[in-house]
């Protein structure tokens, strides 16, 4: 029975060691992935901020263009008709 207990203990120690190595490797991979995401996060935030700025600028420009179009149409409506050109 003594040999059986020693064999069982050796087997369990070996299995736990393999399990620990697998678990260790898994957490190393997870840790590296998190490090990559943490490095990228500030860049994504900056990019989102710039996209927001550009969207705001685009909206402002669109409003200006619409107002200019309205003014041009208003001016064209108030303008006297052009005299026809002389034909040569």
KELUMTOR-299911 format. One record per atom (N, C-alpha, C, O): residue number from 1; residue in three letters; atom name; x, y, z. Coordinates in steps of 0.05 Angstrom, whole numbers. Each point is the difference from the previous one (the first is absolute). Example, Ala and Ser with C-alpha at 12.3 -4.5 7.8 and 13.67 -1.06 7.14 Angstrom:
2
@resi 1, resn ala, name N, east 264, north -114, up 156 .
@resi 1, resn ala, name CA, east -18, north 24, up 0 .
@resi 1, resn ala, name C, east 18, north 24, up 0 .
@resi 1, resn ala, name O, east 21, north 0, up 13 .
@resi 2, resn ser, name N, east -28, north 21, up -27 .
@resi 2, resn ser, name CA, east 16, north 24, up 1 .
@resi 2, resn ser, name C, east -15, north 22, up 14 .
@resi 2, resn ser, name O, east 10, north 22, up 4 .
// end
This chain:
88
@resi 1, resn unk, name N, east 16, north -24, up 0 .
@resi 1, resn unk, name CA, east -16, north 24, up 0 .
@resi 1, resn unk, name C, east 17, north 25, up 0 .
@resi 1, resn unk, name O, east -8, north 21, up -11 .
@resi 2, resn unk, name N, east 32, north -22, up 23 .
@resi 2, resn unk, name CA, east 18, north 22, up 0 .
@resi 2, resn unk, name C, east 8, north 9, up -27 .
@resi 2, resn unk, name O, east 2, north 24, up -6 .
@resi 3, resn unk, name N, east 3, north -43, up -12 .
@resi 3, resn unk, name CA, east 8, north 7, up -28 .
@resi 3, resn unk, name C, east -24, north 12, up -14 .
@resi 3, resn unk, name O, east 4, north 18, up -16 .
@resi 4, resn unk, name N, east -27, north -27, up 22 .
@resi 4, resn unk, name CA, east -24, north 11, up -13 .
@resi 4, resn unk, name C, east -5, north 29, up 8 .
@resi 4, resn unk, name O, east -7, north 16, up -17 .
@resi 5, resn unk, name N, east 11, north -10, up 42 .
@resi 5, resn unk, name CA, east -3, north 28, up 9 .
@resi 5, resn unk, name C, east 21, north 18, up -13 .
@resi 5, resn unk, name O, east -6, north 22, up -8 .
@resi 6, resn unk, name N, east 30, north -32, up 7 .
@resi 6, resn unk, name CA, east 22, north 16, up -13 .
@resi 6, resn unk, name C, east -6, north 5, up -29 .
@resi 6, resn unk, name O, east 5, north 21, up -11 .
@resi 7, resn unk, name N, east -14, north -43, up -3 .
@resi 7, resn unk, name CA, east -7, north 3, up -28 .
@resi 7, resn unk, name C, east -23, north 20, up -4 .
@resi 7, resn unk, name O, east 1, north 16, up -18 .
@resi 8, resn unk, name N, east -21, north -18, up 35 .
@resi 8, resn unk, name CA, east -23, north 18, up -2 .
@resi 8, resn unk, name C, east 9, north 29, up 5 .
@resi 8, resn unk, name O, east -8, north 18, up -15 .
@resi 9, resn unk, name N, east 25, north -15, up 35 .
@resi 9, resn unk, name CA, east 10, north 27, up 6 .
@resi 9, resn unk, name C, east 16, north 11, up -24 .
@resi 9, resn unk, name O, east -3, north 23, up -8 .
@resi 10, resn unk, name N, east 20, north -39, up -4 .
@resi 10, resn unk, name CA, east 16, north 8, up -22 .
@resi 10, resn unk, name C, east -18, north 7, up -24 .
@resi 10, resn unk, name O, east 5, north 20, up -14 .
@resi 11, resn unk, name N, east -25, north -36, up 10 .
@resi 11, resn unk, name CA, east -19, north 5, up -22 .
@resi 11, resn unk, name C, east -14, north 26, up 4 .
@resi 11, resn unk, name O, east -2, north 16, up -19 .
@resi 12, resn unk, name N, east -8, north -11, up 43 .
@resi 12, resn unk, name CA, east -14, north 25, up 5 .
@resi 12, resn unk, name C, east 18, north 24, up -2 .
@resi 12, resn unk, name O, east -7, north 20, up -12 .
@resi 13, resn unk, name N, east 32, north -22, up 23 .
@resi 13, resn unk, name CA, east 19, north 21, up -3 .
@resi 13, resn unk, name C, east 6, north 7, up -29 .
@resi 13, resn unk, name O, east 1, north 23, up -8 .
@resi 14, resn unk, name N, east 2, north -44, up -8 .
@resi 14, resn unk, name CA, east 5, north 4, up -29 .
@resi 14, resn unk, name C, east -24, north 14, up -13 .
@resi 14, resn unk, name O, east 4, north 19, up -16 .
@resi 15, resn unk, name N, east -28, north -28, up 21 .
@resi 15, resn unk, name CA, east -24, north 11, up -12 .
@resi 15, resn unk, name C, east -4, north 29, up 8 .
@resi 15, resn unk, name O, east -7, north 17, up -16 .
@resi 16, resn unk, name N, east 12, north -12, up 42 .
@resi 16, resn unk, name CA, east -3, north 28, up 10 .
@resi 16, resn unk, name C, east 21, north 18, up -13 .
@resi 16, resn unk, name O, east -6, north 22, up -8 .
@resi 17, resn unk, name N, east 30, north -33, up 4 .
@resi 17, resn unk, name CA, east 21, north 16, up -13 .
@resi 17, resn unk, name C, east -7, north 6, up -28 .
@resi 17, resn unk, name O, east 4, north 22, up -10 .
@resi 18, resn unk, name N, east -15, north -41, up -5 .
@resi 18, resn unk, name CA, east -8, north 4, up -28 .
@resi 18, resn unk, name C, east -23, north 20, up 0 .
@resi 18, resn unk, name O, east -1, north 18, up -17 .
@resi 19, resn unk, name N, east -18, north -21, up 35 .
@resi 19, resn unk, name CA, east -22, north 18, up 2 .
@resi 19, resn unk, name C, east 9, north 29, up 6 .
@resi 19, resn unk, name O, east -10, north 19, up -12 .
@resi 20, resn unk, name N, east 29, north -17, up 31 .
@resi 20, resn unk, name CA, east 11, north 26, up 7 .
@resi 20, resn unk, name C, east 13, north 13, up -24 .
@resi 20, resn unk, name O, east -3, north 24, up -5 .
@resi 21, resn unk, name N, east 18, north -39, up -10 .
@resi 21, resn unk, name CA, east 14, north 11, up -24 .
@resi 21, resn unk, name C, east -20, north 9, up -21 .
@resi 21, resn unk, name O, east 3, north 21, up -11 .
@resi 22, resn unk, name N, east -24, north -37, up 7 .
@resi 22, resn unk, name CA, east -21, north 8, up -19 .
@resi 22, resn unk, name C, east -15, north 25, up 10 .
@resi 22, resn unk, name O, east -5, north 18, up -16 .
@resi 23, resn unk, name N, east -1, north -17, up 41 .
@resi 23, resn unk, name CA, east -13, north 24, up 12 .
@resi 23, resn unk, name C, east 18, north 24, up -2 .
@resi 23, resn unk, name O, east -9, north 22, up -7 .
@resi 24, resn unk, name N, east 34, north -26, up 13 .
@resi 24, resn unk, name CA, east 20, north 22, up -2 .
@resi 24, resn unk, name C, east 2, north 11, up -28 .
@resi 24, resn unk, name O, east -1, north 24, up -4 .
@resi 25, resn unk, name N, east 3, north -42, up -16 .
@resi 25, resn unk, name CA, east 1, north 8, up -28 .
@resi 25, resn unk, name C, east -25, north 15, up -8 .
@resi 25, resn unk, name O, east 1, north 21, up -14 .
@resi 26, resn unk, name N, east -24, north -31, up 23 .
@resi 26, resn unk, name CA, east -25, north 13, up -7 .
@resi 26, resn unk, name C, east -1, north 29, up 11 .
@resi 26, resn unk, name O, east -7, north 19, up -15 .
@resi 27, resn unk, name N, east 15, north -15, up 40 .
@resi 27, resn unk, name CA, east 0, north 27, up 11 .
@resi 27, resn unk, name C, east 21, north 18, up -12 .
@resi 27, resn unk, name O, east -3, north 24, up -1 .
@resi 28, resn unk, name N, east 26, north -36, up -7 .
@resi 28, resn unk, name CA, east 20, north 16, up -14 .
@resi 28, resn unk, name C, east -12, north 11, up -26 .
@resi 28, resn unk, name O, east 4, north 24, up -7 .
@resi 29, resn unk, name N, east -18, north -41, up -8 .
@resi 29, resn unk, name CA, east -13, north 9, up -25 .
@resi 29, resn unk, name C, east -21, north 21, up 5 .
@resi 29, resn unk, name O, east -1, north 20, up -14 .
@resi 30, resn unk, name N, east -16, north -24, up 34 .
@resi 30, resn unk, name CA, east -20, north 19, up 7 .
@resi 30, resn unk, name C, east 12, north 26, up 9 .
@resi 30, resn unk, name O, east -9, north 22, up -8 .
@resi 31, resn unk, name N, east 30, north -23, up 24 .
@resi 31, resn unk, name CA, east 14, north 24, up 9 .
@resi 31, resn unk, name C, east 12, north 16, up -24 .
@resi 31, resn unk, name O, east -3, north 25, up 0 .
@resi 32, resn unk, name N, east 15, north -38, up -19 .
@resi 32, resn unk, name CA, east 11, north 13, up -23 .
@resi 32, resn unk, name C, east -21, north 13, up -17 .
@resi 32, resn unk, name O, east 3, north 23, up -10 .
@resi 33, resn unk, name N, east -26, north -36, up 8 .
@resi 33, resn unk, name CA, east -22, north 11, up -15 .
@resi 33, resn unk, name C, east -10, north 26, up 13 .
@resi 33, resn unk, name O, east -6, north 19, up -13 .
@resi 34, resn unk, name N, east 4, north -20, up 40 .
@resi 34, resn unk, name CA, east -9, north 23, up 14 .
@resi 34, resn unk, name C, east 20, north 23, up -2 .
@resi 34, resn unk, name O, east -9, north 23, up -3 .
@resi 35, resn unk, name N, east 34, north -29, up 3 .
@resi 35, resn unk, name CA, east 21, north 21, up -3 .
@resi 35, resn unk, name C, east -4, north 13, up -27 .
@resi 35, resn unk, name O, east 2, north 25, up -3 .
@resi 36, resn unk, name N, east -7, north -40, up -18 .
@resi 36, resn unk, name CA, east -3, north 11, up -27 .
@resi 36, resn unk, name C, east -25, north 18, up -1 .
@resi 36, resn unk, name O, east 2, north 21, up -11 .
@resi 37, resn unk, name N, east -23, north -30, up 23 .
@resi 37, resn unk, name CA, east -25, north 16, up 0 .
@resi 37, resn unk, name C, east 4, north 26, up 16 .
@resi 37, resn unk, name O, east -10, north 21, up -8 .
@resi 38, resn unk, name N, east 25, north -22, up 30 .
@resi 38, resn unk, name CA, east 5, north 23, up 16 .
@resi 38, resn unk, name C, east 17, north 20, up -15 .
@resi 38, resn unk, name O, east -4, north 25, up 2 .
@resi 39, resn unk, name N, east 23, north -34, up -18 .
@resi 39, resn unk, name CA, east 17, north 18, up -16 .
@resi 39, resn unk, name C, east -16, north 13, up -22 .
@resi 39, resn unk, name O, east 4, north 23, up -7 .
@resi 40, resn unk, name N, east -23, north -37, up -5 .
@resi 40, resn unk, name CA, east -16, north 10, up -22 .
@resi 40, resn unk, name C, east -23, north 18, up 9 .
@resi 40, resn unk, name O, east -7, north 18, up -15 .
@resi 41, resn unk, name N, east -3, north -21, up 39 .
@resi 41, resn unk, name CA, east -23, north 15, up 9 .
@resi 41, resn unk, name C, east 3, north 30, up -2 .
@resi 41, resn unk, name O, east -18, north 14, up -10 .
@resi 42, resn unk, name N, east 41, north -2, up 19 .
@resi 42, resn unk, name CA, east 3, north 29, up -3 .
@resi 42, resn unk, name C, east -1, north 9, up -29 .
@resi 42, resn unk, name O, east -11, north 22, up -6 .
@resi 43, resn unk, name N, east 22, north -37, up -12 .
@resi 43, resn unk, name CA, east 0, north 7, up -29 .
@resi 43, resn unk, name C, east -29, north 0, up -10 .
@resi 43, resn unk, name O, east -7, north 17, up -16 .
@resi 44, resn unk, name N, east -8, north -37, up 24 .
@resi 44, resn unk, name CA, east -28, north -1, up -9 .
@resi 44, resn unk, name C, east -16, north 24, up 11 .
@resi 44, resn unk, name O, east -16, north 11, up -14 .
@resi 45, resn unk, name N, east 21, north -4, up 39 .
@resi 45, resn unk, name CA, east -13, north 23, up 12 .
@resi 45, resn unk, name C, east 7, north 26, up -15 .
@resi 45, resn unk, name O, east -18, north 16, up -6 .
@resi 46, resn unk, name N, east 43, north -13, up -1 .
@resi 46, resn unk, name CA, east 9, north 24, up -16 .
@resi 46, resn unk, name C, east -14, north 0, up -27 .
@resi 46, resn unk, name O, east -11, north 21, up -8 .
@resi 47, resn unk, name N, east 11, north -44, up -5 .
@resi 47, resn unk, name CA, east -13, north -2, up -26 .
@resi 47, resn unk, name C, east -30, north 7, up 1 .
@resi 47, resn unk, name O, east -10, north 14, up -17 .
@resi 48, resn unk, name N, east -4, north -24, up 38 .
@resi 48, resn unk, name CA, east -28, north 5, up 3 .
@resi 48, resn unk, name C, east -4, north 30, up 5 .
@resi 48, resn unk, name O, east -20, north 12, up -10 .
@resi 49, resn unk, name N, east 38, north 1, up 25 .
@resi 49, resn unk, name CA, east -2, north 28, up 4 .
@resi 49, resn unk, name C, east 3, north 16, up -25 .
@resi 49, resn unk, name O, east -15, north 19, up -5 .
@resi 50, resn unk, name N, east 34, north -27, up -12 .
@resi 50, resn unk, name CA, east 5, north 13, up -25 .
@resi 50, resn unk, name C, east -24, north -4, up -19 .
@resi 50, resn unk, name O, east -8, north 19, up -15 .
@resi 51, resn unk, name N, east -3, north -43, up 15 .
@resi 51, resn unk, name CA, east -24, north -4, up -17 .
@resi 51, resn unk, name C, east -22, north 18, up 9 .
@resi 51, resn unk, name O, east -15, north 11, up -17 .
@resi 52, resn unk, name N, east 11, north -8, up 43 .
@resi 52, resn unk, name CA, east -21, north 18, up 10 .
@resi 52, resn unk, name C, east 5, north 28, up -8 .
@resi 52, resn unk, name O, east -19, north 14, up -8 .
@resi 53, resn unk, name N, east 44, north -5, up 9 .
@resi 53, resn unk, name CA, east 7, north 27, up -9 .
@resi 53, resn unk, name C, east -7, north 4, up -30 .
@resi 53, resn unk, name O, east -12, north 20, up -7 .
@resi 54, resn unk, name N, east 20, north -39, up -9 .
@resi 54, resn unk, name CA, east -5, north 2, up -29 .
@resi 54, resn unk, name C, east -30, north -1, up -6 .
@resi 54, resn unk, name O, east -9, north 14, up -17 .
@resi 55, resn unk, name N, east -6, north -30, up 32 .
@resi 55, resn unk, name CA, east -29, north -1, up -3 .
@resi 55, resn unk, name C, east -12, north 28, up 6 .
@resi 55, resn unk, name O, east -17, north 9, up -15 .
@resi 56, resn unk, name N, east 26, north 3, up 37 .
@resi 56, resn unk, name CA, east -9, north 26, up 7 .
@resi 56, resn unk, name C, east 7, north 21, up -21 .
@resi 56, resn unk, name O, east -17, north 17, up -7 .
@resi 57, resn unk, name N, east 41, north -18, up -4 .
@resi 57, resn unk, name CA, east 8, north 18, up -21 .
@resi 57, resn unk, name C, east -17, north -4, up -25 .
@resi 57, resn unk, name O, east -8, north 19, up -13 .
@resi 58, resn unk, name N, east 4, north -44, up 7 .
@resi 58, resn unk, name CA, east -17, north -6, up -24 .
@resi 58, resn unk, name C, east -28, north 10, up 3 .
@resi 58, resn unk, name O, east -12, north 11, up -19 .
@resi 59, resn unk, name N, east 1, north -14, up 43 .
@resi 59, resn unk, name CA, east -27, north 10, up 5 .
@resi 59, resn unk, name C, east -1, north 30, up -3 .
@resi 59, resn unk, name O, east -18, north 12, up -11 .
@resi 60, resn unk, name N, east 39, north 1, up 22 .
@resi 60, resn unk, name CA, east 2, north 30, up -2 .
@resi 60, resn unk, name C, east 2, north 9, up -29 .
@resi 60, resn unk, name O, east -13, north 19, up -8 .
@resi 61, resn unk, name N, east 30, north -33, up -8 .
@resi 61, resn unk, name CA, east 3, north 7, up -28 .
@resi 61, resn unk, name C, east -26, north -5, up -15 .
@resi 61, resn unk, name O, east -7, north 16, up -18 .
@resi 62, resn unk, name N, east -6, north -37, up 24 .
@resi 62, resn unk, name CA, east -26, north -6, up -14 .
@resi 62, resn unk, name C, east -20, north 22, up 5 .
@resi 62, resn unk, name O, east -14, north 8, up -18 .
@resi 63, resn unk, name N, east 13, north 2, up 43 .
@resi 63, resn unk, name CA, east -18, north 22, up 7 .
@resi 63, resn unk, name C, east 7, north 25, up -16 .
@resi 63, resn unk, name O, east -18, north 14, up -9 .
@resi 64, resn unk, name N, east 44, north -8, up 8 .
@resi 64, resn unk, name CA, east 9, north 23, up -15 .
@resi 64, resn unk, name C, east -7, north -2, up -30 .
@resi 64, resn unk, name O, east -10, north 20, up -11 .
@resi 65, resn unk, name N, east 14, north -43, up 0 .
@resi 65, resn unk, name CA, east -7, north -4, up -29 .
@resi 65, resn unk, name C, east -30, north 4, up -4 .
@resi 65, resn unk, name O, east -8, north 13, up -20 .
@resi 66, resn unk, name N, east -8, north -24, up 37 .
@resi 66, resn unk, name CA, east -29, north 3, up -3 .
@resi 66, resn unk, name C, east -8, north 29, up 2 .
@resi 66, resn unk, name O, east -17, north 9, up -15 .
@resi 67, resn unk, name N, east 29, north 6, up 34 .
@resi 67, resn unk, name CA, east -7, north 29, up 2 .
@resi 67, resn unk, name C, east 9, north 15, up -25 .
@resi 67, resn unk, name O, east -14, north 18, up -9 .
@resi 68, resn unk, name N, east 38, north -25, up -1 .
@resi 68, resn unk, name CA, east 9, north 14, up -24 .
@resi 68, resn unk, name C, east -18, north -7, up -24 .
@resi 68, resn unk, name O, east -6, north 18, up -16 .
@resi 69, resn unk, name N, east -3, north -42, up 13 .
@resi 69, resn unk, name CA, east -18, north -8, up -21 .
@resi 69, resn unk, name C, east -26, north 16, up 2 .
@resi 69, resn unk, name O, east -11, north 10, up -20 .
@resi 70, resn unk, name N, east 1, north -7, up 44 .
@resi 70, resn unk, name CA, east -25, north 15, up 4 .
@resi 70, resn unk, name C, east 4, north 29, up -7 .
@resi 70, resn unk, name O, east -17, north 12, up -12 .
@resi 71, resn unk, name N, east 40, north -1, up 19 .
@resi 71, resn unk, name CA, east 6, north 28, up -7 .
@resi 71, resn unk, name C, east 2, north 4, up -30 .
@resi 71, resn unk, name O, east -11, north 19, up -11 .
@resi 72, resn unk, name N, east 24, north -38, up -2 .
@resi 72, resn unk, name CA, east 3, north 2, up -30 .
@resi 72, resn unk, name C, east -27, north -1, up -13 .
@resi 72, resn unk, name O, east -6, north 15, up -18 .
@resi 73, resn unk, name N, east -11, north -34, up 27 .
@resi 73, resn unk, name CA, east -27, north -2, up -12 .
@resi 73, resn unk, name C, east -16, north 25, up 5 .
@resi 73, resn unk, name O, east -14, north 10, up -17 .
@resi 74, resn unk, name N, east 17, north 1, up 41 .
@resi 74, resn unk, name CA, east -14, north 25, up 7 .
@resi 74, resn unk, name C, east 10, north 23, up -18 .
@resi 74, resn unk, name O, east -16, north 15, up -11 .
@resi 75, resn unk, name N, east 42, north -13, up 7 .
@resi 75, resn unk, name CA, east 11, north 21, up -17 .
@resi 75, resn unk, name C, east -8, north -4, up -29 .
@resi 75, resn unk, name O, east -7, north 19, up -14 .
@resi 76, resn unk, name N, east 7, north -43, up 5 .
@resi 76, resn unk, name CA, east -9, north -6, up -28 .
@resi 76, resn unk, name C, east -29, north 7, up -4 .
@resi 76, resn unk, name O, east -8, north 10, up -21 .
@resi 77, resn unk, name N, east -9, north -15, up 41 .
@resi 77, resn unk, name CA, east -28, north 7, up -2 .
@resi 77, resn unk, name C, east -5, north 30, up -1 .
@resi 77, resn unk, name O, east -18, north 9, up -14 .
@resi 78, resn unk, name N, east 35, north 7, up 28 .
@resi 78, resn unk, name CA, east -4, north 29, up 2 .
@resi 78, resn unk, name C, east 14, north 14, up -24 .
@resi 78, resn unk, name O, east -5, north 24, up -4 .
@resi 79, resn unk, name N, east 22, north -37, up -10 .
@resi 79, resn unk, name CA, east 15, north 12, up -22 .
@resi 79, resn unk, name C, east -17, north 5, up -24 .
@resi 79, resn unk, name O, east -18, north -15, up -6 .
@resi 80, resn unk, name N, east 24, north 36, up -7 .
@resi 80, resn unk, name CA, east -15, north 6, up -25 .
@resi 80, resn unk, name C, east 9, north -20, up -21 .
@resi 80, resn unk, name O, east 23, north -9, up 0 .
@resi 81, resn unk, name N, east -41, north 2, up -18 .
@resi 81, resn unk, name CA, east 8, north -19, up -21 .
@resi 81, resn unk, name C, east 21, north 12, up -18 .
@resi 81, resn unk, name O, east 0, north 24, up -4 .
@resi 82, resn unk, name N, east 18, north -40, up -5 .
@resi 82, resn unk, name CA, east 22, north 9, up -17 .
@resi 82, resn unk, name C, east -11, north 7, up -28 .
@resi 82, resn unk, name O, east -19, north -12, up -10 .
@resi 83, resn unk, name N, east 31, north 32, up 0 .
@resi 83, resn unk, name CA, east -8, north 7, up -28 .
@resi 83, resn unk, name C, east 13, north -20, up -18 .
@resi 83, resn unk, name O, east 22, north -9, up 4 .
@resi 84, resn unk, name N, east -37, north 1, up -25 .
@resi 84, resn unk, name CA, east 12, north -19, up -19 .
@resi 84, resn unk, name C, east 24, north 13, up -13 .
@resi 84, resn unk, name O, east 1, north 24, up -5 .
@resi 85, resn unk, name N, east 19, north -40, up -1 .
@resi 85, resn unk, name CA, east 24, north 10, up -14 .
@resi 85, resn unk, name C, east -7, north 6, up -29 .
@resi 85, resn unk, name O, east -17, north -13, up -13 .
@resi 86, resn unk, name N, east 32, north 32, up 3 .
@resi 86, resn unk, name CA, east -3, north 5, up -29 .
@resi 86, resn unk, name C, east 11, north -22, up -16 .
@resi 86, resn unk, name O, east 21, north -11, up 7 .
@resi 87, resn unk, name N, east -34, north 4, up -27 .
@resi 87, resn unk, name CA, east 11, north -20, up -18 .
@resi 87, resn unk, name C, east 16, north 14, up -22 .
@resi 87, resn unk, name O, east -8, north 20, up -10 .
@resi 88, resn unk, name N, east 30, north -30, up 4 .
@resi 88, resn unk, name CA, east 18, north 12, up -20 .
@resi 88, resn unk, name C, east -4, north -11, up -27 .
@resi 88, resn unk, name O, east 13, north 8, up -19 .
// end
